[in-house]
Amino acid sequence: MTNQLTRRAAIALGAGAAAVPIVGSPAAAAPSAERSLPPAERIRRVYERQKARAGGTWHSHIALVDAAGVPQPVVQDDADHVTKGYSVQKLAVATAVMDKIDRGELSLGQKLDLRADIILGGTGIYFLHTVWGDEITVANFLTAMLLVSDNTAVRMCGRVVPALEINEILASKGFVHTRVEPVANPNRFFLGDTTPREIHDLLWRLATKTLLSPASCDFLLGILRWINGYHDGIRRNMSSEERSRVASKYGQDFNTLGASRHEAGVMFGADGAPALVYGLFAEGLGDLDNYGATHPAVEAHAVLGRTMFDVISRTTVPAVTAKQPLRPFTAVDGG
């Protein structure tokens, strides 16, 4: 297991202002000569260059799906390292909730009260309400948790699937290291650990509709692909149509090593089949308090995202029968 300290410990030790070098220069696009390289080599070169520019310590797994429908690793950079997943772990939490729905022990339409004493700040929308007491569905808080990384929604998930049950479900699905961290209250937890390889496996099985029932996989992928989600990293330099072909989840925080900036997801080819899966976990970074698009690691994600999408933009994978509909976004002017 990783020996790094969490953000909570970092704050206790006064490490919130850890002296980690900051790389401030914007990430540059790949040289034009690189565009003629084989796809895998092109991605590897851009990854290595952006990693060096951003600094810190990276743990990553990127795979291209071949014609037979098998993910072939392109980047395996310390891919089995156990690390704090931060909000990327919300993928695992959502998986556990949907598993319970698939077993008929819960439903997307079940309602819970949104109490004032459960509200958390940070990312999300529920803490912005300023008044609470709504009854909201499981579908509502899962959407908030994955689309805008709502932290209160994590506590709502814990009310329907306690921490120990989440870990049991993840273990039953073959995940060894991906776990939430229980606390004294059985319905509360910290988001815990994962590895790039296990997140890759979770996302691949989600995209091929083998992680959960097809309907549950489609529900989660629909949220992760929606264009109102996170755009600072992988999806930054993309059109709305391109963004809708990328299902992505980010995670950001810091600990005694420095800042962490993570992002993991799936890119879909021209036929709606999963064509590329990525898990990027960077820690020991500078610029601790910058959670925006100008953080060096997030800029690196943006350059890498454009490169990866260009590689798969026209790809089709007929061997993969599980596909996502590619529908253009249509604006609506009320009424």
N, C-alpha and C positions, 0 to 999 in steps of 0.2 A: 504494500500500500504506500501511497505517497507520504512523505514526511513533512510536506508543507503545512504551514499554519493557516487557518481560515481567516477571513476578514475580521471575525469577532476577536480572535486572538491578536491579530495585527493591531486592532484598535487598542486593546488592552495593553499592548507592549509599546504603544506610541509609534507604531510603524506606518501610520497613515501617510506620513510624508517621507517614505523610504526614498533614499537617494539612488534612483535608478536613472541611467542616462536616457535622455529624451531625443528621439530622432524626429526632427521637425520638418524635414523637407518633404514635399509632396511626392507620392509614388508615381513614377513615370511608366508610361505604357511600354510594351515590349518592342524592341527594334523590329523594323519591317522585315529584315532578313529572317527573323524567327518564324514568320508566318508560313514559310515553305518547309518547315521541319515536320516530321511525323507528329500526329496529334499528341501522343503520350510524351514525347521528348519536349515538345513546345510547352506543355503544362508544367513538366518538371523544371525546365529552365526558368520560367516565370515564377514558379513557387520559390525556388532557391534564391532568386534575385530579390523578390519582395520580402522574404523572410529575413534576409541579410539587412535590407533597408530598415525594416521595422524594429529589429533587435529582439531581445528577449529569448525565451526558450520555447520552441514550437514542438507540438506533438500532433501529427496529422495523418489522415488516411484519405486518399483520393483514388477512385476507381472509375474506369471507362467500361461500359457494357459492350461486349463483343457481339458479333453477328449471331452467335449461338445463344445469346441472352445471359451470358455469364459475366459478372463484374471482374475485370482484370485490374489489379492494383497498378497505379501509375506513380503514386507517392505513398511510401510507407516510412514515415519519419517518426520513430519511437511510438508506433501506433498502439502499443499495448501498455503505455504509461497510464497509471491510474492518477486521475487529476480531478479537482473540483470542477464539476460541469456547470455550476451556477445555473442560469436560466435555460441552458440547453437541456437540463434535466427535466424541464417541464414536459418534454416529449415523453419521457419515461412515466411521469405521473399521469399524463393523459392516456397513455397506453393501458395503465392499470385500471383507470376509471372505465375505459371502453371495454376492457376485458370483462369487467363485472356486468356491464350492460349486455354484452354478448351472452353471458350466462343467465340472463333474465333476472338478476338480483337488483337491478337498477334500471332506470330509463332516462333518456335524454330529456323527457318532459317532466321529470320529477322536480318539485320546487323546494327550495330552501330559503329561509329568511336571511337577508343580508344585514346582519346586526352591526351596530356601531363598534362593539367590542372586538370584532374580528378584522377590522379595517387595518391594512398595512399601507405604508407609503412606498416611495420608490417608483418603479415602473407600473403602469396600468392606468385605469380610469376610475375605479370605484372610489378611491380616496378623494377624487376631485368632486364627488357629488355634494359633499358637505352635510347632507342629510341622508339618513339611511333608514332601513325598515322594509325595503322592497322584498317581494318574494320573486326569486329568479330561478330559472330552470338550470339543470345540469348543462344543457347545451349552451346556455348563456355564459356561464362562468368558464367553461372549457374554451369557448371562442375568445373570451377576454384574455385568458391565460396564454393562448398560443398566438393570437394576432397582435396584441399589444403587451404581452409578457406581464399581465397583471399579477401582482404578488398576493393580493387578497384572495384571488381565485385559487391559489395554492392551498390556502387554509380551507376554502370551500371544498376542494377535492378531498382534503383530509377528513372532513366530516362524513363523507360517504365511503371513502376507502382509507382506513387508518394506516399509519406508517408501516406497521409490521405486515399488514396484508399487501400493501404495495410491493414490499420487498419479496414477499412470497410469490406474488404474481410474476415479478421480473425473474426470479429464480426459476420458476416453472417454464419460462420461455427461453431458458438457456443462458441468460445473462449472469455472468459471474461477479462482475465488479460494479455494475450499474445498480446503485442502491440509493435510497434516501436515508437521511440520518435521523433516527427517532429521538424524541425528547421525552420529558416526564409526561406530558399530555399526549395520550395515544393518538389524538387527532391532529397533532401538530408535528412538524419535522423541518429540518433543514434539507436543502436539495441534494447534498451528498456528492458521490463520486461516479465516474464513468471512465471509459477509455475511448479513444478515437475509433478503434476497431469495433467495439460494441455499439457505438452510436451509428457507425456505418451499417452494421448488421440490422439494427432496429429500423433504420430508414429504408434499406433495401427491401426488407420484408414488408414494411408499410407500403412501399411503392408497388410491390408485386402482389399485394393483398393477401399475404400469408401470415402476417403478424396478428391480425384480428379478422373478424368477418369482413367480406368485401365492403359492406355498407359502412362499417365502422372505419375502415381504412379510407374510404372515400370522404367521409365526414371530416376526418383529421386533415387529409391532404387538401381538401377544399379551403380550409382555414389557412393552412400554411402557405398556399399558393396565392392567396388573395392580395390584391395590389395595395390595400391599405396597411399592409404589414411593414416590417422593418426594411428600410431601403438604404441605410448608410453604408452597408458593406457589400456583399456579393452582388446584390441587385441594383447597386447605385447607378451604374452607367448602362441602363437598359431601358427600352421602351416599355409601355404598359403591357403590350402583347408578350414581350420577352419575359417580363417579370412574372406573368401568370404561368410561365412554364418552369418556374423555380419554386420549390417548396423549401422554406428556410426557417431556421430558428437560431437566434443569437443568445449569447450569455456574456455578461460583463460584471466585473467586480474587482477586488484586490485582496491581497494577503501579504504576508511578510516577504514574499518573493518580489512583489511589485504588482502592477496592474495585470489583469487577465482579460483578454478579448477573444471570445470564441464564436464560431458560427458553423452550423452543420445543415446539410440539406440534400435535395435531389433535384437534378435538372432533367427535364423531359424533352425527348427528341421531337422531330417534326410530325411523327405519328402518334404522339402522346405516350409513348413507352418510356420508362426510365432509361436514361442514357448515360448518366454520370451521378455518382454519389460522393459527397465530400464531408469530412469532419475536420475542422481546423481549430486547434486549441493552443493558444499562445499565452504564456505567463511570464512573469519576471520582466514585464514591460514598464516603461516610464509613463509619464503623463497620466498619473493615477486618477485625477479628477475630470479628465476629458472623456465623456461618454458619447461624443459626437462623431461626425464623419471625418473630422480632421485628425483623429488619433492615428498615429503611424500604422498600427496593425490593422485598423479598419480601412485605411487607404490601401493597404496591401491586399486586403480581401476584395476591394473594389476592382483593382487591376486584375487580380487572379480570376474573379468572377466573370469579367468581360472576356478574358482569354478562354476560360472553360466553356462559356456559352458559345463563343464563336466556333469552337471545335465541334460542338454537338448540334449546332443550330439546324443543320439539314439532315441530321442522322435519323434513320429509321431502324427499328429493331423488331422485325416481324416475329422473331422467335419468342418475344415476351408478349403474352396475350393480355396481361393486365395493363390497361392504358387509361390515361386521364383525358377527358374532353378538353380540347383547346378552343375555347370560346373567346372572341374578342370582347374587351370591356366596352360597355355601352353606358354613357353618362345619362343620368336622369335629372330633370329639372323640376323636381317636386310635382305638385298637381295631383 
